[in-house]
Structures are given as C-alpha cells and as structure tokens.
C-alpha cells in the first residue's frame, strides 16, 4: 500500500485509453446511431475552438480533428495520472484496478456531461448510453494498462529491462 505513482505508466495508460475511447465513441456513433463518426471529435474541438465547429456539418476537417485530439489526449493523460495515483496509493491489483477505472470513467462521464454543461452546453447532446460505455471503457483500460505497467516496474530486475 502507498506505492509511488509511475508517471510514465500513467502517460501510456492515458494514451492507450484515449485511443480506445475515441475509436469506440466514433464507431458506436456511426454504427448504433447512424450519425457521422466525426461528430464526437467536433464536440471535443469546440472546447478550444468554440461552438462554430459543432455539426452540422459533421464532416472530417483536419484542423478541427487535430485540435480535438490535442484536447482529448491531454485530458486522457491527466485523468490517467489521477487514476494511476489512486491505484498506486491504495495498492490495487489488476482486476480491482480495471473495476475502479471503470467506476472512475463513469464518474468522469457524469462530471463532464452534467457538471461541465454550464461551461459547454453542447455536452448535453452527448449524454446517453454511448458516452457511458465509452467512458467506462476508458477508465477500465486506463486502470488495467496503468496497473500492468506499474506491476512490471516492480518486478525484480525491472530496472535492467529496456524501457
């Protein structure tokens, strides 16, 4: 109990979970709702670019997508650092880290889509099952990846292994 945060592990966990989240969100929006997969990145880009980038049109735009990915991955890494700190602090194992991560992801969903709507009213459009599933998956992946990386760094001789 009370292990030190593995910052490198948290960063990688944020990147991995961020990829899973974005692919899942875009795929589910297209497959389940029949909407454009570019709508979720536009909603994220609007945080930095303003409401003018919101759909319609929900088409691909390289500039909008780049801004969305910069914001998305910055937030994913920050959130994974917070989650990683909790996993380290409480000495959680893999299964509990995955479950705790999923709960963390759900908490982030409710904060984002019910708390931050005061600042970003378009977040209300993203409320629903797809957002819930994507956020739970984000947290579960972040928790599992973080704990796996952190556990490997605690193995005997881990400092001798290539990074």
Secondary structure as GFF3:
##gff-version 3
##sequence-region A 1 163
A	DSSP	alpha_helix	7	31	.	.	.	ID=ss1
A	DSSP	alpha_helix	38	49	.	.	.	ID=ss2
A	DSSP	three_ten_helix	51	53	.	.	.	ID=ss3
A	DSSP	alpha_helix	62	90	.	.	.	ID=ss4
A	DSSP	alpha_helix	94	110	.	.	.	ID=ss5
A	DSSP	pi_helix	111	115	.	.	.	ID=ss6
A	DSSP	three_ten_helix	116	118	.	.	.	ID=ss7
A	DSSP	three_ten_helix	121	126	.	.	.	ID=ss8
A	DSSP	alpha_helix	129	153	.	.	.	ID=ss9
A	DSSP	three_ten_helix	158	160	.	.	.	ID=ss10
###
